[in-house]
Amino acid sequence: MTSPAPYASTFLADLLPAVRYADPQLLAARLEDVRLPLGWWHATPLMEIERVIGAEALSHQVAQALRSLWPHVELGDVVPVLRLLGTPGVEPGKTVAQVAREAGPGVVDGDRVLAAVFGSILDRLHQRGVPREESEGARVRDAVSVIARWLPADAPAEVRAALTVLQGLEEQPEDEPVPVPEAVEEQAGEQPEYAELPAPREAFDDEPAAEAEEPDVVDDPVPSVDPALMAEPFAALTRLVGGWDERALVIAGQRMFTDEPVKLQDLGERFSVSRERVRQLERAVADSLTQWMVADEDGRAFAGHLAAVAERLGTVGQVAEVHALHPDHARTVDAVGVPLGDVVARLLPGGTLVGSWIVQGDAAALRAVMQEDLLAACGDTPLAWDEAVALGQRYGVRGEVLADWAADLGRFQVRDGRLLYWGRSLNDRAAAVLALHGEPMSMEDIHGQLADGTAINSMRNQIWTDERFLRVDRNLYGLRAWGGEEYLGIREMIAREIANAGGEAEVNAIAEALSARFDVSAASVRTNLGGPGFARTRRGWVRVADQPGEQDAPYVPRNDVAGTRRCFVGADGRWWYRVELTTDHLRGSGFPVPAGWAAHIGGAPHRDPVALRHDVGETSLTWRAQPTFGSVKPLLEHIGAAAGDQVFLNVTDGHLSALRLPTPADGPGSDGGAARLTGWTAAVTPAEAVEVIARRIGMEPGQEGSALLERLVERGDKDIAELLERALSGAVPAF
C-alpha cells in the first residue's frame, strides 16, 4: 500500500519534474542556499529542507524559480501534483505568469501567491490542517516508515520483529486501532541525535531530571527535534576517555581538540611509529567517538547535547559562547588536557571551526553572500539595527553575534545603534562617518571620529579629490548625495553671486548674502572684491573682470616649473612631473600636484578645469583650494604600473603622457638613486650624476656639487639631495 503522505522521502524534483532537465546554473541561482546541500532539489528530502529553512522560505524559493524559469508553462504541467490535489482559487490550466499576474501588479504579489500554492502542497503532504479522524491511519503508517528508515543495523532482533508486525498492519482499516509494541517505542525514543533522530531530553543545571516521555506515534508520527542540553556532559565524556590508552588521549588532546595541533611526524617520533600510523590512530579515535554516540547510552545523550548546542548557536556562533553555554563546558577534561567546551565546539554536527567562529555549512560561501547583502543594504546609508538583525536572521545568524560577525567579515561596524559600511579606504570611512552623523561636519570632527592615526592633512587631500564629498562651507563637508550649494572658495562664490545677479551686483548685497550663508565675514568679502578678478562698474557695484588686461593675463606662480619639486626636463625640452605611486592612485583617487607644474600646463586658481586626454581616456586638472589631478587609474593600468613605482607625467598640447620607472628589485636606494629619481636610468659616476641632475632641473652645465645640493633643497627635492650627498661622500653609488 502506498502511503498517502510520502513527505519524508519526497524530493523537490518529484513535485517539479522540470528541475531534472533545467539548466543547473539557472537553478542554482534561484534555489541555492548556504544552509542547504548543493543540488538539494535532487537528493535531499523536503522534510529535511523544511526543518532547516522552514516551509515559508522553501515555498518562496520555489515561487521565484517558477516565475523566472517557467512563466509560460501551465502551472498544472510544471507542478503535476496540483492537478490531483487542487488548490482553491487557482486554475492549473493557467500559465505560471497568468497566475502570478492575477495576484496583483507587482513581482512580490506574484511570488506570494505562487508560494502559497506550493505551501498548500507541502501542507497536504505533511497532513497539516487535516482533521485527526481523517488522517489517523496515514499518521501511523508515516510513523512506521520513519522508524524503519532510521532503525540502526544492529538493532535487537525483537525490535526488528516488532517493526515487521507494524509493517504488516498497514493494510488494516483506518478506524481499527494499531497496537504499538513497547520495545519499538523505547527504541524510537533512544535513537541518537548524532544520527539525526530526536535525542532523549535531559534536565539542565539544577532542574530535576524528567523521565523521557514515550512518543505518541499515533498523534505525532514525526516528533519534532528539540534536544535539550545534558545535565552532566562532563561526566559522560570523562567516563568515555577514562577507557582510552595513552596514545588515544595524546592524539585527542594535542591533535583533535586544539587550535595548534602537533605535527604527525612529532607524534610518530614520540610513539615510535610512522606518520601514517599516527593518522590511522587519529582516525580510529574519531571512529570510536562516532560509535560511542550511536551505540552507547552516554554517547547518545552526548550526541543530543551536541545537537542542542548547535541549535542554540544557529548558523554561526563563537567558541566563547560554547564555553558559557553550560557550567561543565569550562571544566578541563584532565585526561586530554583541554576544556570540555573545546571538545564540544569541534564535535558539533555540521559545524566548521574558522578561527573563533563555528560556522554551519560552507563558511566561505556564507561570508561571501553576507558581505554582498550587507554591502547592498548599508553601503550608502547606515542600516537600522533591527533591519540588520532581520537580514542576519535570513541566514540563521543571531542578533547577539551579528555585530561581531559583521566586523569579522572585515568591512562593517556598529555605531549608535546602526550598522555601517566601514570600507577599505580612508575615504570610505569618512563617508560612513558623515552618513551616520546625517549632517555636514568639520574636517576636525570627521578626523576625530575616524581615530585611526591618519594625518588630518592627508585626510583633507583625499576628501578634496573625492566626488562623493561636497564642501558646503569654509570648513564643513557633507555628502554630495545630500544635495546643497557647494562652497568653492570665497572668490568663486563672489563670482557666482555676480553671475546670478545678471553680471553686475552691489558690493554690500554680495557681502551680506555670502556672510549670511557661509562662515565668512562681510569684511573679507569686500576685501576680495577689491582684488584682481573684479572690476568696478559704478559706485558700489562690481562685475567679474573680463576685459583685456583685466583677467586674461596668465597666472604666475611663486615658483616656476624649473623651481618646482619633482619636475625635470627631458632631452626634448619637455617638463615631466614625478609621482611615487600608492594604492590610492591605483584605486582611482585624485591627487594634488605642485602649483608650478600646474601653471606650466595651463592651470590657474578659480579658472575652468584643464581637460586632459590620454591614450585610454580623459581626466582633468582642477584648481580650487589647490591644483588637483583627477583619476589616472586607466592610464596607470595601461602602462602596467604598480604601487611603489615612480611614474613621470607630461602634458603637451592637452595630451597626458606617462612613463613608468619600476622600483629596483633591491629597493629604491640600494644602487643609489639620485639620478634615477630624475628619470635617468643609465649608470653614472657621482661626478656625472651632478652634471645629469643639474641639467634635468634646468641649471647651466658645469655646476659644483654644493651648488646643486643647495638648489635641490630650495626646490624641495630633499630625497634627491640626500642620495646625491651620500654618493658624493662615497657612501653609495650615484646610480
VOZAMI-549056 format. One record per residue (C-alpha): x, y negated, z. Coordinates in steps of 0.1 Angstrom, whole numbers, plus 5000, padded with zeros to 4 digits. Each point is the difference from the previous one (the first is absolute). Example, Ala and Ser with C-alpha at 12.3 -4.5 7.8 and 13.67 -1.06 7.14 Angstrom:
<sites>
512350455078;501449664993;
</sites>
This chain:
<sites>
500050005000;501349664991;500049745028;497849704993;502649785016;503550094986;501549685013;502950155018;501550134967;498749744975;502549784982;499249674982;500850184967;497150235007;497549715002;501749784973;501350254974;501249714979;503049955023;501450334988;500649854965;500549635008;503449824997;501950085033;501449655001;496649834996;498650235027;502949935023;499649624996;496450035013;500050305024;503550025015;500249915037;503150005022;498250205026;499150284977;502050274981;500949934964;497450124976;497650075028;497049994977;501150344986;501250205030;498849845033;496550095014;497749705003;499550095036;503749925007;499949684979;497049885019;501650085033;503149794991;498549694983;496250035008;497150064977;499549634993;503549944987;499950334980;496749904984;501349654991;503250144983;497850244979;497749714991;502949794987;501250304979;496650064986;499549634990;503449954985;500750344983;496550124988;497849704997;498250114968;499450375011;496750105014;500250025038;498550345000;502750124975;502949875020;498550125033;498050314989;499050105035;497949685001;497550154975;499450285025;499949815032;498649674988;500249665017;496949785006;500149694977;502950134978;499450144966;502750254990;499249944963;501349645002;503749924994;502349915029;500149644988;496249974999;499650145035;502749755012;498549704982;496550075013;501449975035;500949644996;502149754980;503450075016;502650285001;499650035037;496250074997;500650264973;502750175021;497650005030;497250184982;502450264984;501650065034;496550055015;499250264973;503250205007;499549955037;496650164998;501650304983;502550035028;497149995025;498250284982;503050224999;500849935037;496350045010;500049655015;496549875006;498350344993;497650115028;501450275022;497250254993;500749984963;503750065002;500550245029;501050304979;502249794978;501949865030;500550355014;501450114967;502349704998;501250085035;500850364990;501849874969;502249765020;500950275025;500950244972;502149744983;502149915031;500250345018;503750085003;501550324985;500950135034;496549975015;499050305022;498150284983;496849945021;499949644989;500250104963;497350265005;497849735016;500649784970;499050284976;496750045019;499349624997;500850014962;497650294996;497249795016;500249744973;497150174981;497649985031;497049764997;500849655012;497350025027;501650315016;502549925029;503650084993;502050165028;503549865006;502450245018;501749845029;503450114988;499649804968;498949695019;503150035022;502250054970;498649704982;500549785030;503650115003;501249924965;503149785002;499849644988;503450064985;498250224975;497549714996;497250155021;498449845030;502350045031;498650065035;499349685019;502249935030;499649745028;502449714999;502049885030;498050025033;496650094985;498850355011;500650274973;496750104983;499350344986;499950014962;496450034988;499250284976;499249854966;496350014990;500550164965;496449964993;499649635006;503549894989;501650244976;503149784996;500949855034;501549654998;503850005006;500549795031;502950165019;501049855033;503449935016;501250285022;500249955037;503550155003;501850024966;503349985017;499450335019;498950184969;503149904980;502350075029;498650355003;500750064963;503649875000;500850185032;500250324980;502449864973;503750094999;502749735002;500449974962;496349934995;500049745028;503049824985;498650004965;496649875013;501649725021;502849904977;498550064966;496350014999;498849755026;502649724999;500749694979;503650094996;500250374991;503350185004;501450134967;499550364991;503850044997;500649885035;497450245015;501450284979;503449955015;498549995035;498150324994;502850164979;497650064971;499649854965;498149694991;497450214982;499550225031;499349685020;497549904974;498350345003;499949975038;498449664997;497450144976;499450285025;499449755028;497549814979;498250324990;499850115036;498449665009;497550054972;499250365011;499649895036;497549734991;498050264980;500150315022;500649895036;497449855023;502449735012;501149944964;496549964987;499249755027;503349824992;499049994963;496749845010;501949755020;502149914969;496949964980;498549775026;503149795000;500049974962;496449915000;500549725025;503049864981;498250004967;502049944967;502949835018;501150005035;503249935020;502150255019;499749775031;496250044998;500450385002;502149965031;497449785016;497050214990;500450275027;501950005033;501850324990;501449854969;502549795019;501450315018;503250154987;499950374990;503250095018;500650324980;500349804967;501049675015;497449774983;496849845012;496850194993;498849704980;502850044975;499050374995;496449904995;500849724975;502050254978;497350275001;497049804991;498150164972;500449824967;502349745016;503349864987;502449825023;501349684984;502249815024;497849935030;496850074980;498050314995;498249994967;497450244987;500550104964;502349834975;501749725020;501549834969;496749994981;498249865030;502649735005;499849904963;496349994998;499549815033;502749754990;498249934968;496649975016;501249785029;501949774976;496849974979;498049925031;502349745017;502649904973;498549654997;497949955031;500550165034;497650285007;497749995030;501050275024;496650185000;500250014962;503550145002;498950275024;497150094977;502650044971;502250215022;497150235010;499550084963;503350195002;499450135035;502449755016;498749905034;499849635010;502350075030;502950084978;499249804969;502149695009;503150225006;499450214969;499549694978;503349855014;501750334994;498949984963;502449715000;498149694988;497149935024;499649835034;497149945024;499849645012;497249825017;497650294995;500650024963;502150234977;502249814976;502550094973;503449915013;501850064967;503650064991;501149644993;500149695021;497549844977;497650295005;500249965038;499649624998;496950054979;498750255025;500549755029;498149734981;497250244991;499650105036;500149635012;497449904974;501249644996;503249824990;503050015023;503349815003;503250174988;501250025036;496850175012;500250264971;503650065009;499150055037;497350254991;502550214979;502550025028;502350224979;503349815001;499649844966;501549654997;497349744996;501749844970;500150344982;496350055007;499249644988;501850064967;498150334994;496649845008;500749714977;500650234971;497150245006;496849914981;497950165028;500649715023;498649654997;501649705016;497049805013;501949735020;503549885007;500650305023;496950214997;499750314978;497050224992;499150274975;499249884964;497050245001;498449775025;500049714976;500549645009;502149714988;503750074996;502549765016;502849944975;502049745018;499249645007;501149874966;498050264981;496949945022;500349624992;500150084963;497050225003;498049735018;500949754973;498950254973;496750075017;499449635002;500349964963;503749924997;500149705023;499249975037;500349765029;502950055024;497949985032;497550254986;502750254992;501749965034;496750045019;498850304979;503350205003;500649925037;496450115007;500450344983;503650085007;502549975027;501749704985;499949645012;498649714980;503449825003;501850304985;497650004970;500549624995;503850055001;499950274973;497749784979;502749744999;502650254987;500850124966;497350184981;497349745007;499449664984;498049705012;497149894977;498549715020;500149895036;499550315022;499450244972;502450274985;500250254973;502450294991;503049864982;499950124964;501649724979;503550034985;502549945027;497550065028;500050385003;501650154968;503649985013;501450345007;500350105036;503549975014;500850245028;502549925028;502450264985;500150084963;500350364988;503849995002;499849925037;497350255008;500850335018;499850324981;500049824966;502750104975;500849904964;500650274974;502450004971;497249874978;499449705022;496750125015;499449985037;498950315019;498550045034;501050305021;497350195021;500850285024;497050234997;497950115029;497050235002;497849685000;501349914965;499350364988;496550005015;499149684980;500449735026;500949654989;503249845013;501449655005;502949874978;502449715005;498849654989;503149954978;499350304979;496249945000;500649644986;502450144975;497450224984;497349724999;498350015034;499249705022;498149955032;496249974997;500050054962;498350274980;501550355004;502750094975;498850294979;502650264993;499850304977;502350315001;500350334981;497150175018;497749725011;499849665015;500649815033;500349645011;502049765021;497749815025;501349715020;497949905030;501849995033;503050164983;500750154966;498750364998;500250264974;497050234994;500350384998;502650144977;499350365009;499350124964;503349854988;501950165029;498550344992;500849944963;503849965008;500050295026;500849785029;500150145036;500149855035;503549875007;500949924963;501249664990;497849864972;500949694980;497149794986;500249754971;497349794984;500549874965;497249834980;497450155024;501350354997;501150185031;502950254997;501450235027;503350195003;500550275026;503250055019;499750325021;501350035035;503550175000;499850365012;502349935029;498149685010;500149644989;503349915017;502150324995;501749884969;500049635007;497049824985;500849634999;500250004961;497350274997;497549785019;500349754972;499150264974;503650084990;500550384997;503650044988;502950065023;501949695010;502949915023;499449755028;501649724979;497850104970;497050005023;500649645009;500049904963;496950224992;497949875029;501049634995;498950024963;496750185009;499049735024;500849724976;503449885013;502949904978;502850264994;503150015021;498349975034;501950085032;498550285021;499449765029;498149754978;497850284986;499350135035;498949655011;497749974970;498450345006;499249905035;498549674988;497850194976;498850245027;501850314985;501550105034;499950374991;502349954969;502249765020;500650265028;500850284975;502349784980;501849885031;500650365010;501250094965;502549715000;501350115034;500550354987;497350165022;497950124971;500449994962;498249734981;498250264981;
</sites>
